[in-house]
Amino acid sequence: MAEETGQEKSEEPTAKRLREAREKGDVPRSKELTTTVLLMAAAASAYIFGEQVARQMAAMMIFNFDLDKQTISDPSQMVAYLVQSLFESFLSLWGLFLLLVIAALVGPIALGGWNFSGQALQPKGSRINPLSGLKRMFSLNALAELFKGLAKFLVVGTVAVVVLLMDRPELTSLAKQNIELAMVHAVDILAWSFLLMSAAMILISVVDVPFQVYSYTKKLKMTLQEVKDEMKNTEGKPEVKGRIRQLQREMSQRRMMQDVPEADVVITNPTHYSVAVRYDQARGNAPYIVAKGVDFVALKIRELAQEHDVPILVSPALARALYHASEVGDEVPVGLYKSVAQVLAYVYQLRRYKDRLEDDEPAPPGDDEIEIPDSLRVDPE
């Protein structure tokens, strides 16, 4: 809309605009925030339950590797061992799974809130359109995603290198410990390292969340005309607004018709368009539009002009140009000054002839004699 009207989207989105966007499934989201929440939850789970998981896994490994020949040869015994091992694994990992499920639910709705939209599930051709895909690839958002990817690589990579250098003495000491203690110690090191590297994503999220909010608000910004139109459309019932608009048109038309007798000339095509023009030096330096109309209204303008002896000039091209380029009360467009001046010159000569100030009746300018710029010329419908 802004591109069509040439207006700048300078107004903040209204509540109705935001509500309609949510109904379409369009809410601010941050993938980086979701990723950060999931990673932090996984790291916290590893830190909280890591030692317990390591011990239970060690016990399960001993349980499964300490089998006698008779048990290995009995399929029913092996199935029982498998079922018990799976049950023990679930018991050791349920806390980690629970935190990850909660994080998977909380992360996406942390920005934008919970929102379900059936419209977002509807198939759209633009999603599989190659041209739309290319536009998205080379858009501002794609450039921002590229910079975020590089930033994640640099930040997380730097933290990972620093953490590995800090943990190098402890990692080398694992070889001198017994297996059970080494497993618990290794899990502790991995949990802390994972937590620190995940925390590095907080820096990316701190930048990405405001950027996503800014992008979302900018996308939904409105022009001043859109705000005015929305206010008009949301105030009152449709049938009441329609009746009000009808009454306003009728009042405007009556006022317009009352001004036709004051016009200097009515320019017509003559079947569809009629435009009444007046020049009043006290009002301004340019002629202005007194009335205009098409079909039935154009006919009424011509009838009023005939009743009040207002000159009528047949010039289809000029009538169409004036009708489409100006509104009632507006001055004649600059590009049509010369064209209207030719018509008014004829009208003034005609007045002098009727007042017996001139002997010869002036000839009206032909349609081909009136110059109309190509930019204002309107082709016949």
Secondary structure, 3 states (H helix, E strand, C coil): CHHHHCCCCCECCCHHHHHHHHHCCCCCCCHHHHHHHHHHHHHHHHHHHHHHHHHHHHHHHHHHHCCCHHHHCCHHHHHHHHHHHHHHHHHHHHHHHHHHHHHHHHHHHCCCCCCCCCHHHCCCHHHCCHHHHHHHHCCHHHHHHHHHHHHHHHHHHHHHHHHHHHHHHHHHHHHHCCHHHHHHHHHHHHHHHHHHHHHHHHHHHHHHHHHHHHHHHHHHCECHHHHHHHHHHHCCCHHHHHHHHHHHHHHHHHHHHHHHHHCCEEEECCCCEEEEEECCCCCCCCCEEEEEEECHHHHHHHHHHHHCCCCEEECHHHHHHHHHHCCCCCECCHHHHHHHHHHHHHHHHHHHHHCCCCCCCCCCCCCCCCCCCCCCCCCCC
